[in-house]
Amino acid sequence: MNRHDVRLVQQIMGYPCVSITLPTHRTAPENRQDPVRVKNLVREAVNRLLNEFPKREVEPILISLEKLAEDIDYNYLLDGLVLYANQDFSRSFVLPFTVPERVVIDDTFLTRDLVYALNHTTRYWVLSLSEKPTRLYEGTLDNLVEIQNGNFPMEHTMPGGSQSLPGGRGIRKSAYRDEYHRKFFRQVDSALKPFMDTDRLPLIVVGVDRYHAFFNEITNYQDIIFGRITGNHDTTPAHELSKLVWPLVQEKMAEKRKQMLSELEKALSDRKVATEINDIWRKSLFGRGRHLLVEENYHFAARLDETGQNLTLAEDVTAPDVIDDAVDEIIEAVINTGGEVTFLLDGQLEKYQRMALILRY
């Protein structure tokens, strides 16, 4: 699940859109209850649809819900599950974080939990370099999911890969092999672009030394490479690779938090910081935010005044005019205007009212 997925779901409109969310379990014996809970929630959604519409009118949705439930592999669930279905679209997401149990039927899909995860969970890309094939993984906490679209996984089909190298007197095969490897990794770098354009997350690169060297020569993403793991992992399953990657990510995140606190102090002395939530709100909407720092569990339910410029704390979060979490809105605004977001541990920004925005100017 990445920003591209969420934006795709958010673009779909038209009543009825059915959203089913529930917490799930990774291991036995707890996961034995998951099929029953899914079945009960699907039945609830079906009954609610049939109470409102003739069966013939909503039959495509009923079929989609049943198919989504049938296709779940209960041996490989994580901490949460989301099912979406309407007349023209259906998809499920396995989530590495828990979500509440509910059935929602509305004119749009319920994506609040996905947006929260995108904004508040440690996420990153893992690129495993290989001739057969290079794989891209989406990392969320200690979980890796392989991307299987947008040209990934990618095989080296040129000479030196699945094709033989040219031969004959005077031909330096090693030079040909190296040049075709560079060409292949340029293709890999180009295939990364749509993912990085949508979700410019830290990148961990995995591979043998020579593949690292080739990729470093040609990549446009040197500035976001967060770390490197050396070794041949052509056949390493995602769950095993995650055991190597996650400790490195944790180490790098700790380093980044320390670095960002230093940058915040410098920006403060340069008077390029906003720390009051209304000031942060306005400056983030106008694209002035270069880097937002926010504590992991900071939330702010708010009302906007008629100017749209000022937030006030809302006591009743269920009221229709209340923004569920203004922090999420600020995060989205910073990201959408090309800024970055770093989450710090609770208490690290206490003297800044739990959030600070480093400004571009």
N, C-alpha and C positions, 0 to 999 in steps of 0.2 A: 504494500500500500504506500503510494507516494502522492505528491501534489497533483500529478497528472491524473491519477485515479480519482482523487477527490473532486477535482474540477470537472471531470467527466460526469460524475454522479450529480454534482450540483447544477449542471446545465440542464438536466432532465426535469421537465415539468409536465403536469397534467394529472388531474385526479382520476383514479386513485393510484398513488404511489405507496407501496407497502414496504415498511422498514421493520425488520425484526432484529433485536439485539439481545445478547445474553452472555453471561460469564460462562467459560468452559474450563476444562481441566487438562493438564498435560499428561498426567500419569494415572494408572489404576491404583486403587479401586474407584477413586473419585470420578474418573471419566465415564464410568458405566452409566451414570445418570444423564449424560449429555444427550444421547439419542432420544430419550424419553422427553426431555425438556424441549428439544427442537420440535419433536412431533407435536407436543401440546401447543407450542406457540404458533406453529403453522396451522394447526386446527383452529386456533382462536382467530387467526387472520382470515382463514377461509370462511368461518362462520360469520364474521363481521362483514365480509364482502357480500356474502349471500343474503344477509339481512338487508342489505342496501341496494343490491343490483340483481337483475335476473342472471341465472347461472350462465346463459349463453353469452351475455355481455362481458363477463369477467373470466370466462373460461381460460383464455391465454395466460392470465395471471395465476390462476389456480394450478395450471399445468407447470408453469415456471417455478412456483413455490415448491411443488412436490419434487420437481427435478433437482432443484437446489438442495433440498433436504436429502435426497437419495445419493447425491454426488459427494456428500461430506465424508471424508476419511477420518473417522473418530480416533484412529490411532495416532494421528498427527495434528491434533488441535493444540492451540496454545492457551491463552488466558481469556480470550474473548472471540465472539463470532458475530458477524453482521450479514444479514440476507436482505437484498433489495430486489423488488420485482414490480413492474408495471406492464402495460399492454405490449411494449416494444423492447423492454430491457430487463435483464436479470443478471445478478452477479452476487457472489459471496466474498467476504474478506475474513481471513483468519488473523486475529490480532494478538500481539504479544503484551497486551494490557487488558485489564478487566473492564467490562461495560455493564450497565444495569440491564436487567431483564425487562423487555417491553415490546409491545406491538404498536406501531404508529401508522395510521393511514391518513395521508394528507395529499396536497397537490405538489409537494416536493419530497425528496427523500431526506431522512434525518441524518445529517452528517456531522452534528456537533461533536460526537465522540471521536470521529476521525480527525477533525480539525484540531481538537485538543491534543490528540496524539502527535500530530504533525508539529504542533507548536511547543509541546512540553516534554517530549521524549527524545532521548539521544538517538539520532539517526545519522546514517552515513552510507556511502557506497563502498563496495569492495570489488575491485577489478582483478581477476585471476588470469594472468597472461599465459597463453599457451598457443601452440599451433592447432591443437585438436581437442576442444576448441578453447578460445578465450571466453570467459564467463563473467557476467556482471551480476552482482548480488545487491539487494537492498537490505541494509542492516538497521534493525530497531532493537536497541539494548543488546542483549546477547543472542539475538535471533537473526539468521540470514535467510532470505528468500531469493531464489534465483529468478532473474528477469528473463523471460522467454518471449520477447517481442522486440521490435526496433532493431532487427538484425542480430540480436544476441540470442543464443551463443553464436560466436563467429569462428569459422574454420579457415585456416590458411590454405587456399586452393591454388595458389600460384606455384611456380617452380621453387623447389625447396620445401614446399608443403606437401600437398597431395600430388603435385606434378613433379616429374623428375627434373633435375638440373641439366642444363645443356652440357654436352661433353665435347671432347676433341682436343687436339694439341693446342696448347697456349691458353686454354680456358682455365681460369682460376675459380674453381667451384666455390671456395669459401667466400670470395668476394661477391659472387652472384647470390649465394645463400643469404649473406648479410644484407645486401641491398633489397632483396625480396622480403626479408623480415621487416626491414624498415617500412616498405610499402604496405605490408600487412598491418603493422601497428599504426600507421597513419590512418588506415581504414577503421581500425578500432577506435582511434581518437575521434574521428569524424562521427562514428556511431554513438559516441558518448554525448555529443552536443545536445540533442533534444532532451536528454535526461538532465544534463547540467543546466540547460536554459530554464527548465521548469523547476528544478530542485537542486540548487548549487550547494550540495552538502560536502563535508569532508570526504576525501577519497583515500582508501587504503589500497595499495597496489601489492599484489602477490605474484611471485614468479622466480625463476632462476636468474642468476646474476646477469647473464647476457641479454635476457628479455627486459630486465630493468634498464639496462644500458641503452638498448634500442628505444624503449618507450620514453625514457628521459630526454633523448635527443629530439623527439618529434612532438611531444604532447603540448597542447595548449592549456593544460590544467596543472602545470607545475605548482602554481600558487595555492592550490587547495589540496595537494597531496599531503595527507595527515601523517602517514607512516607507511613503512614498507616491510613486507615479510619475505624473506628469501628462502626458496626451496621449490621443489616440483610438487605441485598440488593438483595435477591434471585430473586425478581420480578421487580426490578428497571430498567426501560428502559435505554438504552445507553445514550440518550440525557439528561435524568435526572441525571444519575450517573456522567456525564461529568460536571454538575454544581457543584458537590461536589469536584470532582477531580481537575479541572483546577485551582481554587484558591490555592490549596495546591501545585500544580506544580509550579505556578508562585512564590509563597513564597520560595519554595526550590531552584528554579533557581536563585533567587536574593541572597540567602545565598551562593550558590555555586559560583556565580560570585565573591562575596567578598572574599571567601576562596581562589579561584584560583589566584586572584590578589596578595594575601599574599604569596601564594606558588611561584608565578612568581618572586617576590622580593627576596625570599630566594634562588631560583635557580640561579638568577642573581648574587647574592653574592658568590654562589658556582661555578660560571662559567659553568653552565649547561643550557644555554639558547642560542638559535639562533634567531636573530631578522631581519636579512637581507634576502630578499626573495630568492636569489640564494643559500644562506647557508641553509635556511629552505628547499628549493627544494631538494638539494643534501642529506641532512641528513634524510629527510622523506623517500626518495626513498631507502635509505640503512637501514631503520628500526630503526633509532636512536631516533625517536620521541616518548616520553612517553605521552605527553599531549600538544595538539595544542590549543592555544587561538587565536581567530580571531574575529574581529568585524563583526556584523551581515550583514552589507551591503558592505563589502569590496570585490571588484572584481579586477582582473588583467589579462587583455587580453595580451598574450605574444607570442613571437617567441623564439624558442630554437636554440642555435648554433649547429654546426655540432657535437660537443662532447656530446650533450644532457645534459650538466651540467649547462649551463647558460641561463637565461631568460632575454629578453629585452622587454620593453613595446611596444606593437603594437598599432599604431594609427588606422589602417584600420582593424577592427575586422572581416570584411567579407573575407579577403584574405585567400586562401586555406591553407597556411602554418601556420596560426595563431591558437593557443590554445585559445578557447573561454574564459576560465577562469582558470588560473593556480591555483587559490585558491582552486577550486573544485578538481583539480588533486592532490594537496597536501593533502587535507582532505581525499580523497580516499586512498592515500598512507599510511597516518598515521593509518587510521582505518584498512586497510588490513594487516598491520604489528603489530596489537595488541595494538595500541595506542588509546587515547581518544581525543575527541574534545569538547571544550566548547566555545559557542558563547557569546561574551560580547557586551554591548551596544556601539553604535557608539561613538567614542571619548574616551572610556576607555583605549584604547591601543595607543593613539596618540603618546606618546613618544617612542613607540616600532615600529613605522611605520605600525600600525594597525594589526599586527600579530606577534606572538611569539611562539616558539617551545621549550617546556621544554624537555631536553634530558635525556635519560636513563643513559648515561655515558659521 
